Each structure stands twice: as structure tokens, then as C-alpha cells.
Amino acid sequence: MKIAMIEWRDAYQQRGDAERTDETKDYLDMVSVGCYIDESDESIRIGLDYCPEQDSFREKAVIPKMYVTRTLMMDIEILSPKPGKRRKRGP
């Protein structure tokens, strides 16, 4: 599996606690990190969570390549649960 760190530019809307220090820029510099899913000519998809048992992702982000300024990929080994060692949910 690959982990992707994507630097990209996003539009912004001024509200809340986050204050802009440079009002001359019409975008925000962003960094997103996640499990690399795939990409097309137009975008890169990453997932926040990966479930090895179901081989599926959730909390996916799709970042248009036209806004990407840099991408770093890192290969990792998946830590999968041992058979019969599932944790029980709840108290």
C-alpha cells in the first residue's frame, strides 16, 4: 500500500477562527495525507481509513490535479489483524 502526501491549493471562505494573514492570495496552501487509492487524468483519490478485512476505504478525498503542487508517495506494509483476534466494540 502507498501513503500519499499531497500539497495543493484550495479556495477559501473567510469565517470562523482561522484568520488569513495574506489577503493578497486567492487560495489556501493545503496538505492532505492518506492511503493512496487511485488517480485519473483529472484527480487523485486518497482514503483516511482502510479496512483490511473488507479491502475497502472510507472517508475518501478527491483532489483535482489542476490544484496539486506536489505529491510524495511512500510504500508501507499493512498491519492487518490476526485471525480470531478482533477486538470487541463497546464497554
C-alpha positions in Angstrom: 0.0 0.0 0.0 1.1 3.6 -0.6 0.6 6.6 1.6 0.2 9.9 -0.3 1.1 13.4 1.0 -0.5 15.9 -1.4 0.3 19.6 -1.3 -2.5 21.5 -3.1 -4.2 24.9 -3.4 -7.8 25.3 -2.3 -10.3 28.1 -2.5 -11.3 29.7 0.8 -14.1 31.5 2.5 -13.3 33.8 5.4 -15.2 32.8 8.6 -14.7 31.2 12.0 -11.5 31.3 13.9 -9.0 30.8 11.1 -7.7 34.2 10.1 -6.0 35.0 6.8 -2.6 36.7 7.2 -2.1 37.3 3.5 -5.2 38.7 1.9 -3.5 39.0 -1.5 -3.7 35.3 -2.2 -7.0 33.9 -3.5 -6.3 30.3 -2.3 -5.1 28.4 0.7 -2.0 26.1 0.7 -3.2 22.7 1.9 -1.6 19.4 2.7 -3.6 16.2 2.7 -2.3 12.8 3.8 -4.0 9.4 3.3 -3.9 6.0 1.8 -3.5 6.2 -2.0 -6.5 4.7 -3.7 -6.1 5.6 -7.4 -5.9 8.5 -9.8 -7.2 9.6 -13.2 -6.0 12.3 -15.6 -8.1 14.8 -13.6 -7.8 13.8 -9.9 -6.1 11.8 -7.1 -8.1 9.8 -4.6 -7.0 9.1 -1.0 -8.7 7.5 1.9 -8.4 8.3 5.6 -9.2 4.8 6.8 -8.5 1.4 5.4 -10.2 -1.8 6.4 -8.0 -4.8 5.5 -10.8 -7.4 6.3 -13.1 -5.8 3.6 -10.3 -4.3 1.5 -12.1 -1.0 1.5 -11.6 2.7 2.3 -13.8 5.2 4.0 -13.6 9.0 4.4 -12.3 9.5 0.9 -10.9 12.7 -0.6 -10.8 13.5 -4.3 -8.2 16.2 -5.1 -8.3 17.8 -8.6 -4.8 17.5 -10.2 -5.0 21.1 -11.5 -4.7 22.3 -7.9 -1.9 19.8 -6.9 1.6 21.5 -6.4 3.5 18.4 -5.1 2.9 14.8 -4.3 5.0 12.5 -2.1 4.3 8.7 -2.1 5.6 6.2 0.5 5.2 2.4 0.4 4.1 0.9 3.7 3.3 -2.6 5.0 -0.3 -3.1 6.1 -0.8 -4.1 9.7 -3.7 -6.5 9.5 -5.4 -8.1 12.4 -4.5 -11.7 13.2 -7.4 -14.2 12.6 -9.5 -14.6 15.7 -8.0 -11.5 17.4 -10.7 -9.0 16.6 -11.4 -6.5 19.3 -14.9 -6.3 20.7 -16.7 -2.9 20.5 -18.2 -1.1 23.4 -17.5 -1.4 27.2 
